[in-house]
Amino acid sequence: MATLRDLLTTAGFTAVRSYINSGNLFFTSDQSAADCNRLVAQILTRNFEFPIDFRLLTQPEFLADLAQAPAWWGADETLRHNALFKLNTYDQAHDSWLTDHITTDYDRVLITPNVIFWTSTLRAHFSRSFYSKIMGTPFYKQTSARNYNTTNKLKQILEETND
C-alpha cells in the first residue's frame, strides 16, 4: 500500500492515504473521474507484474450507495454482512443473475449501482447459503468484498472529509 500511495502521489494525486491494508485508497484530484480512472489503470499496469482489477468511486458515489444500505444489513451480529463492491470488470448482467439465483433463506441481498449488500449465515448452515457457493466464481472475482465494519469505517472516513 505504501508503494501505491507513493505512485499516486508522484502521479499528481493529493491527500493520498490508505485505510489499514484493506486495499482501499483515498485521494483528491482536480481531474475528472474518467481521467483519474485511466491514470490509476496506467499506474497499476506499469508498476505491478500482475493484473489488479479495481473500481474508482467518487466520494458522492460511495456515500450515495451506502445511504441505500438496508436496515437488515449489519443488524444481527450472528450473521455475515459483506459489501461486494463492483470492480471495473463487473458485468451488469450479474445483477439480474444474482437475484434470480438466490433461493435460500440464508441470504439477503440488495443491489445498488456500485455495491451489493449481502447478509448470509456466518457459521450455522453457511454451506447452505448462496454466498458460500459464489466464492471463487467469475462473479465473485468481479467484486471486492468488505465486511460491515470495514465498509462503515470507509464511510466514516469519507464523511469526515466533508467537515
C-alpha positions, 0 to 999 in steps of 0.5 A: 500500500505504501508503494501505491500511495507513493505512485499516486502521489508522484502521479499528481494525486493529493491527500493520498492515504490508505485505510489499514491494508484493506486495499482501499485508497483515498485521494483528491484530484482536480481531474475528472473521474474518467481521467483519474480512472485511466491514470490509476489503470496506467499506474497499476499496469506499469508498476505491478507484474500482475493484473489488479482489477479495481473500481474508482468511486467518487466520494458522492458515489460511495456515500450515495450507495451506502445511504441505500444500505438496508436496515437488515444489513449489519443488524444481527451480529450472528450473521455475515454482512459483506459489501461486494463492491463492483470492480471495473470488470463487473458485468451488469448482467450479474445483477439480474443473475444474482437475484434470480439465483438466490433461493435460500433463506440464508441470504439477503441481498440488495443491489445498488449501482456500485455495491451489493449488500449481502447478509448470509449465515456466518457459521450455522448452515453457511454451506447452505447459503448462496454466498458460500457457493459464489466464492471463487466464481467469475462473479465473485472475482468481479467484486471486492468484498468488505465486511460491515465494519470495514465498509462503515469505517470507509464511510466514516472516513469519507464523511469526515472529509466533508467537515 
